[in-house]
């Protein structure tokens, strides 16, 4: 438990790494080391074994010559002695198969939940951390993790989800396609249903989709996923973006199609921002300068500190990110004074905004803030979109 066996005559303390001799199999030195150096560490105490002698000798009882008191002749009982400890008491014990399996599954869930690489089990820091938690646990290899533990976890999780989904009487599907940073196209299908009077969601499939994104190919993959999960007859609605190909795909097998409300709002906002494109382009050019120039970025931070402003880095716009233009303009407006001063000091090769354009940016931020709040709220997984939409429409009309 507290020592590692070095050779036939020495053992190493697992706390201070000291090497102690135990010649002739005696563990006296080990006991003394634990008592003197580590008095607060609990030791495995050997049970005391009592040995009792015979109750009396063969002479039986003897009677005193005086009085009526009789005494019994007997041998004194020896004091209990502790059994000699063996070296096995100080060696680490092996972990049971059941406990090893429980920790293996917990490790696989951690990697799947936090998107950790399989190589984490080979990292020195992780192995030292695991050993400090439980030295008896044997970390599985990278191959065991990827070829055995993760597939087993996937199969058990899929079976549990399949059982839950099949109990639903009606489901709603959401689907989307996107391209990764390495230009690989993917498609996902998510199922939503009522379970125990609350809405539940689970991912049915996410797969590489290298074919052309025609309505026929999209409808074929959607129907394949629905049939694999035996949900093709329960679909009451399918939600996607407003693209013409996915809309046509829904009409092929007569599913009710609802365009994504958040995506629709995003399209409305982007279309409305076209009227102020010159002003937005000026803001984007200034932000790109601060992200490209280290001198400009450092000068902006210095100016913000001098003016007692928080050090906020300008945000960039992304066409595929909802509300990103609002975040761009809002952050730019928050650092207005520092940005004006910095651009003038460093003589940046960008066009400065006029006072009228700054007022336009301020007014646009006030309007876009309401759209941003609606988009964030309706993007939640456990909200009734219809009730939220009705609430925000009332608030919007009140503000008007």
N, C-alpha and C positions, 0 to 999 in steps of 0.2 A: 504493500500500500504506500510506503514512504521511501522505499529504497529500490534501486535498480541493481541487478546482479552484474558485477564487472568481471570477476573471474571466480575461481574456487575459494579465494581467501579474502576478497574485498567486495564491498557493496557501496554504491554511490547514493548519497542523500538526494532526493528529488526536489528538495526545497533550496538548500545552499550548495548543492553539487559537491559536497565533501565526500572523500573516500574513506571508509572506515573498515578496519580489519575485523573478520569474524573467523579466525582460525579454528580448526577442529570442529566446525559447525556450530560454535557457540554464538549466541545472539546477545550476549551480555553487553558488548560494546555498542550495539545498535540501540538497546534499551537506554543505556546511559547517555548516548548522544541525544536521544529524543527527550529525556528528562531534563538535561542540562541546557541544551541549545534551543529546543522547541517545546517548552513546558506547556504551552497552550494548545498544542495539537493532541487530539484524542487518539489514544492507542487502542488496539484491539486487545482487551484484557482477557487473559486465559482464565478459564473456569478453574475454580479451586476444587481439588479432589480430596475429600476427607478419607482418611484411613483410620479405622478404629480397631483396637486390639480386642482380645477376648474379654468378655464381661467379668470373668472371675477365674481364679485358679482352681485346681482340682481339689484343694483342701476344703472347699465349701465355706460355710459360715463359721466364725469363731465367737465364743461367748465370753464376755468379760467375767472376771472372777467376782466383781462387785457390781451390784445393781442389776437391773433388768434390761440395760441397753445392750443391744447386739450390733456388731459392725460386720460389713462384708468386705472381704479382701479382694481387691481388684487392681489391675495395672492402670497407670495414668494414660489418658487418651492423648496421642501425639498431636502437635499443632498442624493445622492444614498447610500444605505446601503447594506452591504454584507449579503447574506443569511447565516444563521447559518449552519455550516458544521455538517454532521451526522457522526456517528462512522463508517458507511460502507465505507466512503471514505478512511479510513486508514487501512482497512482490505484487505488481499490479495484476488485477484480475481481468479476465476477458469479458467483453460485453456479450450479452445474450443476443441471439439472432433476431428476436422480436424487437428489442430496443434498437439494434443496428438498423433494422428496416424502417422503423418509425423516423429516425433521424435522417435516413436517406431520402424518404418522401418529403420531409420538411425542407431539406436542402434543395430538392428538385422544384418544390413550390416556390421557394425564395428566388431561384434563378428564373423561373417562368414569370413570376409576378413583377420582379424588378428588372427584367430584360438583361440579366447578367450573362456574360459569355461563359461557355463551358470551361474555358481555360482558367476560371477562377479557382478551381480545385487544385490547380498546379501552382498557384501563386504562393510564395513563401510566407507573406504576411497573413494570408487567409489560413494557411495550414498551422502557423504558430498560434493564431487566435483560436482555431478549433481545438488544438491540443491543450490550450490553457483552460478551455471550458470543460473538456472531458478527454483526458489522455487515453481512455480506453476505446474511443471511437476511431474507426478506420475510415478515412475519407475515400470515397469511391474514385476511380480513375475517370479521366475525361471521356474515355471510350464507353465505360459502363454507364456514365451519366447520359450520354447522347444516344447510345444504342439500346439501353434497357430502361433506366429510370424515367426519363422524359417520355418515351413512348408509352410506358405503363401508366403514367400519370395522365397522359392525353386520352388513352382508351377509357380509363375509369371516369374521367371528367365528362367525356363525350357521352358515355352510357348514362350518367346521372342527368345530364342536360336533356338527352333524348327522352328519358322517362318523364321529365317535367313538361317538355313541350307537347308530348303526345296527349297529356291530360287536358290540354287547353282545347276549348270548343271552337275558338276563333282566334286568328292571329293577324298581325299587321307586319309587313316586311318593309325594311328600308335598305336601299342599295346605292352604291356609289363606285365610281372608277377613278383611279388616279395614277400618276406616274411618279416613280421614285427618283431620287437624285441621280441614279445611274441609268435612267431612262427605261426602267422596267415597269410595265403596266400591270396593275392589280385590280381586282374586283372583289368586293365584300358584300355579304348579305346578312342582315341582322333581323332577328325575330322579336316581336313585342307581343305580350299576352298578359291576361289577368290571372294572378295566382294569389290565393288567400286574400282576396279583396284589395290587392295592390298590383301595380304594374311591374312586370319583370321583363328583362331584355337579355338576350344571349346571342352571341355571334354564331351563326350557322356555318359559315365558310368564308375564307379569305384566300384567294388563289391567284396565281399569275395568269393574266389574260393577254396573250400575245396576238390573238386574232384581231381582225378589223372590228371596230366598235360599231357594227351595223345593228339595226334593230333585230334582225333575225338571229345573229350571234348572241346578242344580249338576252333575248327572250329564251333562247335555248339553254343558256347557262342558268338563268333564274329558275326555269322549270326543272332543270336537273337537280338543283339544290333543294327545291321544295319537295320534290319526289323522294329524294334520299332521306329526308326527315319526315316523310309522310304527312306533309302539311299543304300539299297542292290543292286539296279540297276545302281547306279552312281559311284561305287567304281572303280577307274582306277588303283589304286596301294595301297598296304599295306606294311608298313615298320615295321620291328621288328628286334630282335637280330638274331644271326646266328644259333640258336638252331635247331636241326633236327625236333623236334616235331612241332614247329610253322611253319617251312618251309613246312612240309608235310600237315599241316592244310590248308595252302593257296592253295595247289594243289587240295584239295578236291572239292572246289567250283570254281576253275579255276581263282582265283584272281592273278594279277601280284604282285609278291613279290620282294621287294628290301631289302637286309640286311642293317642294320644301319651302315653308314660309320664310325661314331665315334666308335662304338663297334668293327668294323673290325680293325680300327687303334689300338685300345686298345689291341686286341688279338695279332696283329703283334708285338707290343712293348713288351708285356709280353713274347712272344715266343723268341724274340731276347735277352731279359735280362737273359735267362737261361744260356747263356755262361759265365756270370759273377756272377752266383748264390753265390759262396763262398764269394765274396766281399760284395755283398748285404746282405748276412746273417750276416756278421760281423757288418755292419752298423746297421741292425735291432737290434742286440743284445745290442749294445751300447745305442741305443735310448731307448730300453725297460728298460735298467738299470737306465737311468735318469728319466724315468717316474715312476719307481718302488721305487727308493731310494730318500728320501727327503734330505739326506745329500749330495748325489751327485748332485741333482738339485740345491740346495742352493750354493754349491761350484762352480758349473758351472756359475751361475749368478754372483757370486763374482768375478770370473776370468774374465768374460766378462766386468764387470765394470772396473776392474784394467787395462785391455788392451784397454779401450776406445771403446769397441765393443757394438753394440746394444744387449739388453738382449733378445735373441731369444731362445725359447724352441724348442727342437728337435721334428719334426713331425713323426708320425707313419704311417706305410703303411697299406692300406686296399685293399684287392683283388677286392672288388666290386666298388671301387672308381677309376674312370679314372684319369690317371696322378699322382696317389698318390705316386708311386715309384719315379717319378721325383721330386715331392715336398719333399719327404724324403731325397733323395740324395742332392738336392739343399740346403736345410736348414742345413744339416750336413756339407756341404762344406763351407757354409757361416760362420760357427762357428768352423772352422778347428783348429785354434791355441788354442782357449779356451778349446775345447774338448780334444785335445792331452794333454794339461797341467793338466786338471782336472782328467782325467783317470789315469795319472801318480801319482798325489798327493794323491788321495783317494785309490789308489791301487785297482781299480775296477776289479772284476772277469770276465772281458771280454777281448777278443783278440784285440790288437791294430792293426790298419791298417798300412801296410808298405808304404814306399814312392811310390813304384810302384802302389799300390792299390789306393792311393790318386790321382795319375795321371789318373788312369782309371776312377775313379769317376768324376773327372773334365771333361774328354773327353766325358763320357756318358751324363753328364748334358748338354753339348753343343749340342749334337745330339738330345736328348729328348726334348729340348726347342722348336725346330721346330714342333715336333709332338704335343706338348702341345698347341702351338698357333693354329694349325690347328683344333684340337679337340674343343677348346673353341669357335672358330669362327663358325664352322659348327654346333655347338650346339645351335646357336641363332635361334630364332623363325622366324625372318623376313629377312633371307638371302637366296639367290639362291645358293644351295649347289653345283650345277654343275659349276657355274662360279667361286666360291671360290676354288673348288678343282682344276680347271684348272689354276687359278692364283698361288696357292701354289706349284703345280707341276712344273711350270715354274721357280719359285724362288728356288725350291729345286735343279733342274738341274743346275741352274746358280751357286749355292753354290758348287756343286760337280765339 
